[in-house]
């Protein structure tokens, strides 16, 4: 019987094959192209595109959630970027050293406390500059944090298959904006020639610009 042998096995033990495929996909995302044999390129192409599709779907689900509260696309992007800077609320103030001591935290110097308060005030001012009403701004900030959780889930799903943080970050920072709205076809295989020695077909697997 032929159970659990679907796909291109590349004539390697499973753990070694999985590691080789991860390295190929990581190189593809990092350098935007790799040169390898046709068999290996075809074996990893589908997985490479599937991971990008997961990132796009996670990002779109996050933005759809945020747009339920903030309809303007530009404002939603800015609120989300602000939420990523740090966790805060509009009613929050930097606690005194007495309050920090009650919470079991180390005291802050006057300069450190002032810097924290200035940063918090700047975030509040930026948020209220985007959403004028206090309550609406608070709801927008909370929706942005929930959107971050949705996108974080997609990142974790990708990391299970590709445990390279820099590559996953590049998916969300570069490839998701580039390919959003495109249904597949994120990569391309171009034939180069034959390898010396065993005459294996050599190709270039690259990200479509």
C-alpha positions in Angstrom: 0.0 0.0 0.0 1.0 3.6 -0.6 0.0 5.3 2.6 1.5 8.7 3.6 3.9 9.0 0.7 2.2 11.8 -1.2 4.3 14.6 -2.5 7.9 15.0 -3.7 10.1 13.0 -1.3 13.5 14.2 -2.8 15.0 10.9 -1.7 15.9 12.1 1.8 15.0 11.0 5.3 12.0 13.0 6.5 13.8 15.2 9.1 16.6 16.0 6.8 14.2 16.8 4.0 12.1 19.1 6.2 15.3 21.0 7.3 16.4 21.3 3.6 13.0 22.6 2.5 13.0 25.1 5.4 16.4 26.4 4.4 15.4 26.7 0.8 12.3 28.7 1.7 14.2 30.9 4.1 16.8 31.7 1.4 14.0 32.5 -1.0 12.3 34.9 1.3 15.6 36.5 2.4 17.3 36.9 -0.9 14.1 36.9 -3.1 15.6 34.2 -5.3 17.5 30.9 -5.0 19.2 28.6 -7.6 18.5 24.9 -7.1 17.5 21.8 -9.0 14.1 21.7 -10.7 12.9 18.9 -8.4 13.7 20.8 -5.2 12.2 24.1 -6.6 8.9 22.4 -7.4 8.9 20.7 -4.1 9.2 23.9 -2.0 7.3 26.3 -4.3 3.8 25.3 -3.1 4.8 25.6 0.6 6.5 29.0 0.0 3.4 30.4 -1.6 1.1 28.8 1.0 2.9 30.6 3.9 2.6 34.0 2.2 -1.1 33.3 1.7 -1.5 32.6 5.4 0.2 35.9 6.1 -2.1 37.8 3.7 -5.2 36.1 5.1 -4.2 36.9 8.7 -3.4 40.6 7.9 -6.7 41.0 6.0 -8.7 39.5 8.9 -7.0 41.8 11.3 -7.7 44.9 9.2 -11.4 43.8 8.7 -11.8 43.6 12.4 -10.2 47.1 12.9 -12.4 48.6 10.1 -15.5 47.6 12.0 -14.5 50.4 14.4 -12.4 52.7 12.2 -13.8 52.9 8.7 -11.2 55.2 7.3 -8.3 53.1 5.9 -5.6 55.6 6.5 -6.7 56.3 10.1 -6.9 52.6 10.8 -3.4 52.0 9.6 -2.1 54.9 11.7 -4.0 53.7 14.9 -2.6 50.2 14.3 1.0 51.5 14.0 0.5 53.5 17.2 -0.8 50.5 19.1 2.3 48.6 18.0 4.5 51.2 19.7 3.4 50.3 23.2 0.6 49.3 25.4 -1.2 52.3 26.9 -4.7 53.8 27.5 -6.0 57.4 27.3 -6.7 57.4 31.0 -3.3 56.0 32.0 -0.7 57.9 34.0 2.8 56.9 35.0 2.5 55.7 38.6 4.4 57.3 41.4 7.3 55.5 43.2 5.0 54.8 46.1 2.5 53.1 43.8 5.3 51.2 42.1 6.5 50.0 45.5 3.0 48.7 46.3 3.1 46.7 43.1 6.6 45.3 43.9 8.4 47.3 41.2 11.7 49.2 41.5 11.5 53.0 41.9 12.2 55.4 38.9 14.4 58.4 38.9 12.8 61.7 38.2 14.4 61.8 34.8 13.2 58.3 33.9 9.7 59.0 35.1 9.6 62.3 33.1 10.7 60.5 29.9 8.0 57.8 30.4 5.3 60.4 31.0 6.4 62.5 28.0 6.3 59.4 25.8 2.8 58.5 27.1 1.6 62.0 26.5 2.9 62.0 23.0 1.1 58.7 22.2 -2.2 60.1 23.7 -1.8 63.3 21.6 -1.1 61.3 18.5 -4.2 59.1 19.0 -6.5 62.0 19.7 -5.1 63.7 16.6 -6.3 60.7 14.6 -9.7 60.1 16.4 -11.0 63.3 18.0 -13.6 61.8 20.4 -12.1 60.3 23.5 -14.4 57.3 23.7 -14.1 56.6 20.0 -10.3 56.8 20.3 -10.3 54.4 23.2 -12.5 51.9 21.2 -10.2 52.3 18.1 -7.1 51.6 20.2 -8.7 48.5 21.7 -9.8 47.3 18.2 -6.2 47.8 17.0 -4.9 45.6 19.8 -7.4 42.9 19.0 -6.3 43.2 15.3 -2.7 42.7 16.4 -3.7 39.5 18.2 -5.4 38.2 15.0 -2.2 38.9 13.0 0.0 37.4 15.7 -1.9 34.1 15.4 -1.0 34.1 11.7 2.6 34.7 12.5 2.7 31.8 14.9 1.1 29.5 12.4 3.9 30.4 9.9 6.6 30.1 12.5 5.5 26.5 13.2 6.4 25.7 9.6 9.3 28.1 9.1 11.1 28.9 12.4 13.1 31.9 11.2 11.9 35.1 12.8 13.6 37.4 10.2 12.0 35.6 7.3 8.5 35.7 8.9 9.0 39.4 9.6 9.8 40.0 5.9 6.7 38.1 4.9 4.5 40.6 6.8 6.6 43.8 6.2 7.3 43.2 2.5 5.5 40.4 0.8 2.0 40.9 2.4 1.8 44.5 1.2 3.3 43.5 -2.2 1.0 40.6 -2.9 -2.2 41.6 -1.1 -5.1 41.2 -3.6 -3.1 38.8 -5.8 -4.5 35.2 -5.7 -1.4 33.0 -5.8 1.4 33.2 -8.3 3.9 34.8 -5.9 6.9 32.8 -7.2 8.3 31.9 -10.6 10.6 29.1 -11.8 13.0 29.9 -14.7 15.2 27.2 -16.2 18.9 28.0 -16.3 20.6 24.8 -17.7 22.0 21.6 -16.5 24.4 20.9 -13.6 27.8 19.5 -14.3 28.3 16.0 -13.1 24.8 14.6 -13.0 23.2 16.8 -15.6 20.3 17.7 -13.2 18.0 20.5 -14.4 19.0 23.7 -12.6 16.4 26.5 -12.2 16.0 29.9 -10.5 13.1 30.1 -8.1 12.3 33.8 -7.4 9.7 36.0 -5.9 7.5 37.7 -8.6 8.0 41.5 -8.5 
